[in-house]
Structure formats: structure tokens, C-alpha cells
Amino acid sequence: MSGTLDKLVRMANQIATEFANQQPARAADATSEHLRQFWDPRMRQAITAHLAAGGAGLGDIAREAIGRLDPTSAG
């Protein structure tokens, strides 16, 4: 992975962990919504492409959340 991709994976996992601690039943929904609202479209496209390529390093909640993003608009 590139340095930028490593950072995106780390950030996605951190966000997912925070929501898992706050709202366990809604963690994937909340994480996905956070990515839609606060991540630049290029960041969302990069992380969705990473998931499509296997998603190395992504935790379960982050994977589920990223899988809910629209890959055509990464939104």
C-alpha cells in the first residue's frame, strides 16, 4: 500500500472503532455516513477501490461501512 492509502485505512479503522464504542448497533451506518459527509470524494474513491481490491488492513466495521458507499460516485 502507498503511504496515502495506509493513512486512509488507518483513519477509516479509527472512525469505525470510535463509532463501535459509542453506538455499537449503528457503527457501520455511522461510519459510512461520516465518510460521506467529511471525506473528500477522492478519498472515498481511493478507499472504495482499495476495498474492491481486497481491503487489506480494514477492520470488519470499516469494510461494511465502505461497502455501503456508492462506488460510482464514492458518495
Residue pairs with C-beta under 8 A, 6 or more apart in sequence:
1 9
1 50
1 56
1 57
4 46
5 46
5 50
6 57
8 43
8 46
8 47
8 50
9 47
9 50
9 56
9 57
9 58
9 62
10 57
12 31
12 35
12 47
12 58
12 62
12 65
12 66
13 57
13 58
13 59
13 62
15 31
15 34
15 35
15 62
16 27
16 28
16 31
16 59
16 61
16 62
16 65
17 59
17 61
19 26
19 27
19 30
19 31
19 34
19 61
20 27
20 61
22 30
23 30
27 61
27 65
28 61
28 64
28 65
28 68
29 65
29 68
31 61
31 62
31 64
31 65
32 64
32 65
32 66
32 68
32 69
35 43
35 44
35 47
35 65
35 66
35 69
36 44
36 69
36 75
39 47
41 73
41 74
41 75
44 69
44 74
44 75
45 74
47 66
47 69
48 66
48 69
48 71
48 74
50 56
50 58
51 58
51 63
51 66
51 67
52 71
55 63
55 66
58 66
69 75
